[in-house]
Structure formats: C-alpha cells, structure tokens
Amino acid sequence: MSSSYRALPSVDRVLRDEAVAVHAAAVGAEMLRRWVGEVIEELRDAVRRGRAFEPAAALGEAVAAVSARAQAEARPYHRRVLNATGILAHTGLGRAPLAAEATEALLATAGASVVELEIESGRRGVREERCAEMICALTGAAAATVVNNNAAATLLGLKTLSEGREAILSRGELVEIGGAFRMPEVMEQGGVLLREVGATNRTRLEDYERAIGAQTGLLLKVHPSNYRIQGFTAQVELRELVELGRRRGIAVMEDLGSGLLLERRDVLPGEPRVRESVQSGADLVCFSGDKLLGGPQAGILVGSREAIAAVRRHPLFRALRPCKLTLGALEATLKLYLAGEARACERIPVLRGMTRTLTSIDARASAFAQRVRAIHAALAITVEDAHAYAGSGAAPLETLASRAVAIGPAPGLERLATRLRLGEPGIFPRLERDRLLLDFRSLEPEDDETALRGLLTALAAE
C-alpha cells in the first residue's frame, strides 16, 4: 500500500502535463492548482480504501479528472438557457427574463452612467428617483422607493414602522417562501415582536382589534403567494385593516410578494393588483420587481410620503439599495408599462408568456413535433394538453392552458433530460411520470429552431 502512495503524482507534476496546462488560460492557474490538489486527495482516499496504483496509471487518472473538470468549468455557470418547463418565472432559471429593452439598458448602464446625479446642475441626486416617479404613476402611490429585493423591502418596512414594538399578523399568513424565508424569522431580525391572531384558516377583524395594545406598532398583511387555504376560510381585507389602523392610530403594511401591475382581469384573475393595495390606503406596500412585474431583481416599496421618507432615512437603507444595472433595467421595464398594457404584454417575456394564445402555442408545438418525427420516426412523440404556471410562488392554484411536446414512454428519459440541460444553450424540460415534456408556453417562439437543434443533438447521442 505504501508503494501506491508513492505512485501518486505531485501537484506540480500534474500541472506540467500538457493536457492540464492547456486549460490554464481559460480557467486560471490557481483554480487548476486547487482542482489538482482535490483530485490527488481523492486518489489518496482510494489508496486508503485498498486500491493499488502504478505511477503511470495514477498520473493518467489525475490528468483525466482535472482535464474533464476544466472543460466543464470553462463554460460560464451563469449562462443562457431555454425554459421549456412551463413555469414562466422559474426561480431556478432566474425568474423573469428581461425584455430586450431592459437588456439594452443593462449594457448602456454598465459603463459610466448617470446614477446619483442631477444632470442639469451636476449636483448629487437620489439614485432611484426616476424609477420611483414611474412607479407612482403606474400604481397611484404618493411615494415610492427601490431596494435590492423584496425580502429586503419587507425587512426594511418592518424595521421602519415597528422596530421594538409588536406587529399583528394572521396565523394564516405566517408564510415560508423559497430558501426558508420565514416571516416570523424576518420579523425577529427586524426587531419586531410577532403577535399572532386568528386561526390558520379563519381570521376576523375583531381578532386584530382585540390584540391591539400599548405595544402595537403595526398591522401587517402578507399575501400567501405560494399556497392557498381552501374550504372553511375567512380573511380580513386590506382596506378593513387600514380603517382599523386609522381608528387606532396604527400603521398598516402589506407584503404582496410578486406584485402584479397589470389591470386586465383575464390574466391571473385571483392574484391581487398593486394598484388595489395602494388604493386601500396602506402606509406601505412592498413587492418584487423580478416576478410578475417582469423586470430585474428588486424590492419596491410604495405608500405614503411619510412612510417612504422614513424608509429612506433608515440606516439600513444604504446597505439594501439597488445597483445601477438594476435601476437601468427597471426603468426600461417600467417604460413599457407606461406605454400601455398592450405594449407591456407584447415586450415583457413573463407577460407575453401569460397572454400567448393557446392556438399559437399549439401550432408551434405541432410543427416542432412533426419535424422531430420526420427524423426519429420510431420515437414516441405527441403533442398534449399541459398546464403552465406563472411561477416564483405567484398564483399557485391558477394554471395557464398550454400545449407540450411529449416524448415517451421510452427508456433513458432522465439521461435525455440531462443532455438537454448540458447543451449549448441548455434546454430545461420537465419530467412528468414516464414522459419528457417541452412546454411551449414558456418557450419563446424565436427559440423554437434552437430548441429543435438541441433536442436532435441530444437524441443523436443516445
């Protein structure tokens, strides 16, 4: 066994090998050295488990392992993929794809760009002022501000309105969203004391009223965006909480989560609209920029001038503010809304996906399937009814009728899905029972040809 240890190559010997050294320019010498060290440690573990090595074999195995990793890692991890999952704002795939106008804004603001400056005077300005003005126009709010995500907006709103005091919240709204983001724990981090009222399925206005005391600083409402309680239920509307808050001199805040700006009711009719929450008179309403709004990751707060001014004065505000890229992309997205809902639905990918007609989806899926069958006549491939979703926790019970190209039943579908994901660009399908599905509601029409080439390449490798 000791001879096997001596047979293992040194780090420098592996790095000098031509098959490894060739990758230094792409991945960097330091990363290569780190990977070589990890591979040699794995070989040592193999020796400890009783495996024997000859010097040439040990070197060859180390070189092959490092080269394979270098080839895989040379591709950017954060890269473009095609979303055929049927989930329009897929959290794992970056939530909302940006409109072309927002992508152009990212490039325009990447260099030296106006961020925190009054152009005419040259004096320092407010970095989110332009976006805030547009948000107010779209929502009817008196004031608005922007931070880096909605979790930050929620935390900042809680700290501003109720730090050191109690916030009353229905037990049916003690939500947990992705990444173990739990409302009670966020409140704790915000220095807010949680006062639960009502039951999981039924909470009434008198529950809030009875809970109000000398330490009450906030009446809080949280939209349970990623689940629904059905059956014997009751909840208090935001306007009722606002009326109670005004009678008792207590601030009211709502965390909307996704934040739907569209007013038209044929799109996610059960999802609350931001403008309606603003019209209720809540002191603060917060929501995301990168979900149903269809823009970059951002947290948006709207409400009264006093509440927004207090948020901006909070010491934590600077730590949570957005960067210039976020503001540039958000401004471009908001401009599309200001041009009218028809324009927004035409240009913003999430809205375009939600409003795409089933007839157009079916035509694309059918043409796609026919072309695959022409090459793989023996393959079990059909076009089927499917259910798509808004995604990112929004409207979990509201599905969007869709059509999907279904492959199978057939052996090796998981391997096929892996090859699709590893393609260039990667294609992300969904596996459902014994079939692989490509949902054409979430796949953009201009990507159909690319998806076809990717599927044919993956099938040819079987």
C-alpha positions, 0 to 999 in steps of 0.5 A: 500500500505504501508503494501506491502512495508513492505512485501518486503524482505531485501537484506540480507534476500534474500541472506540467502535463500538457493536457492540464496546462492547456486549460490554464488560460481559460480557467486560471492557474490557481483554480487548476492548482486547487482542482489538482490538489482535490483530485490527488486527495481523492486518489489518496482516499482510494489508496486508503480504501485498498486500491493499488496504483502504478505511477503511470496509471495514477498520473493518467487518472489525475490528468483525466479528472482535472482535464474533464473538470476544466472543460466543464468549468470553462463554460460560464455557470451563469449562462443562457438557457431555454425554459421549456418547463412551463413555469414562466418565472422559474426561480431556478432559471432566474425568474423573469427574463428581461425584455430586450429593452431592459437588456439594452439598458443593462449594457448602456448602464454598465459603463459610466452612467448617470446614477446619483446625479442631477444632470442639469446642475451636476449636483448629487441626486437620489439614485432611484428617483426616476424609477420611483416617479414611474412607479407612482404613476403606474400604481397611484402611490404618493411615494415610492422607493427601490431596494435590492429585493423584496425580502429586503423591502419587507425587512426594511418596512418592518424595521421602519414602522415597528422596530421594538414594538409588536406587529399583528399578523394572521396565523394564516399568513405566517408564510415560508417562501423559497430558501426558508424565508420565514416571516416570523424569522424576518420579523425577529431580525427586524426587531419586531415582536410577532403577535399572532391572531386568528386561526390558520384558516379563519381570521376576523377583524375583531381578532386584530382589534382585540390584540391591539395594545400599548405595544402595537406598532403595526398591522401587517398583511402578507399575501400567501403567494405560494399556497392557498387555504381552501374550504372553511376560510375567512380573511380580513381585507386590506382596506378593513385593516387600514380603517382599523389602523386609522381608528387606532392610530396604527400603521398598516403594511402589506407584503404582496410578494410578486406584485402584479401591475397589470389591470386586465382581469383575464390574466391571473384573475385571483392574484391581487393588483398593486394598484388595489393595495395602494388604493386601500390606503396602506402606509406601505406596500412592498413587492418584487420587481423580478416576478410578475412585474417582469423586470430585474431583481428588486424590492419596491416599496410604495405608500405614503410620503411619510412612510417612504421618507422614513424608509429612506432615512433608515440606516439600513437603507444604504446597505439594501439599495439597488445597483445601477444595472438594476435601476437601468433595467427597471426603468426600461421595464417600467417604460413599457408599462407606461406605454400601455398594457398592450405594449407591456404584454407584447415586450415583457417575456413573463407577460407575453408568456401569460397572454400567448394564445393557446392556438399559437402555442399549439401550432408551434408545438405541432410543427416542432413535433412533426419535424422531430418525427420526420427524423426519429420516426420510431420515437414516441412523440405527441403533442398534449394538453399541459398546464403552465404556471406563472411561477416564483410562488405567484398564483399557485392554484391558477394554471395557464392552458398550454400545449407540450411536446411529449416524448415517451414512454421510452427508456433513458428519459432522465439521461435525455433530460440531462443532455438537454440541460448540458447543451449549448444553450441548455434546454430545461424540460420537465419530467412528468411520470414516464414522459419528457415534456417541452412546454411551449408556453414558456418557450419563446417562439424565436427559440423554437429552431434552437430548441429543435437543434438541441433536442436532435443533438441530444437524441443523436447521442443516445 
